[in-house]
Amino acid sequence: MGIKRIIPCLDVKEGRVVKGIKFGDLRDAGDPVAMAVEYEAQGADELVFLDITATIEGRKTMVHLVKQVADNISIPFTVGGGIRTLDDIRTLLEAGADKVSLGTAAVKNPDLVIEAAREFGRGRIVAAIDARRTAAGKWETLTHGGTESAGVDAVSWAQEMEKRGAGEILLTSFDCDGTKDGYDLELTRAVSETVQIPVIASGGAGKLEHIYQAVTTGKADGALAASIFHYREYTIREAKEYLAERGVLVRL
């Protein structure tokens, strides 16, 4: 078991960090630049910045905000939302992002993942998969911020993304998002056991035990969380100490 990563997520809408439940019912959580700086100080391994309405609104990611965040932190920084072309990816990487996450764009044009991995290196391409349970042991892939079904099985889609050159999977459970009842461990494990690339579990963290479950039972390589950090229920350091005390390798 390698070193497990703790990754706070900044869901950004209209220049502010927001947090919701099942991709809706959004409430304000703060300023993205200030929060990014704070999370680095707390010991975050990486940061994810998602412009959550860019795809639905048919616009590009807020590049000026990406640049502001990148200028103020030194940890790896992944950006997603509103990315459609190689030029979009290049613009974000030039603005300071270390990786980009492709969700809806990858479903609409799977070859974009091949082209992006070839152009920028697979280590900079993250496949974002939003998944909703449809039956026991079955999940469908969602697009457009969880509003549409892609009509493809999420576990199969993860395999396809790996084949096409994604270097990592950001796996979000639509059903668990914002509920604070824990990650979808069955989904996380199903994907983690199917691909060779790292899988980051997302959606549902409500207590430190959930993060521990994601990286042990769920076999995830890292855990992404938002509200438990945004509303200061726990610090990232507390999360890492909790994992370390239970024998999980983390960077302290």
Number of C-alpha atoms within 10 A of each C-alpha: 9 9 12 23 20 24 25 26 25 28 25 25 17 11 15 17 25 22 24 17 17 18 18 12 10 15 12 14 19 17 14 22 21 11 19 25 17 14 23 20 12 14 19 24 20 22 24 24 24 23 27 22 19 21 21 15 10 13 14 16 24 18 19 12 18 23 17 14 23 22 13 13 19 12 17 17 22 24 26 26 29 26 26 20 15 14 11 16 25 15 15 23 22 12 18 21 26 19 24 27 27 28 26 27 22 21 21 12 12 16 15 19 27 20 16 23 19 13 13 15 15 20 15 20 25 28 27 26 29 27 27 22 18 10 8 7 10 15 20 21 28 25 22 21 19 20 10 11 15 19 11 14 18 24 24 15 18 26 17 14 27 22 13 20 23 27 22 25 27 22 26 25 26 26 18 22 25 27 17 17 14 21 29 27 20 16 22 24 19 16 25 23 14 13 19 12 19 19 27 27 32 31 27 28 28 21 16 19 13 21 27 23 19 26 25 17 13 26 24 27 22 26 25 24 26 26 22 19 18 21 12 10 12 15 18 24 17 14 20 24 17 17 20 16 9 10 9 18 15 18 15 12
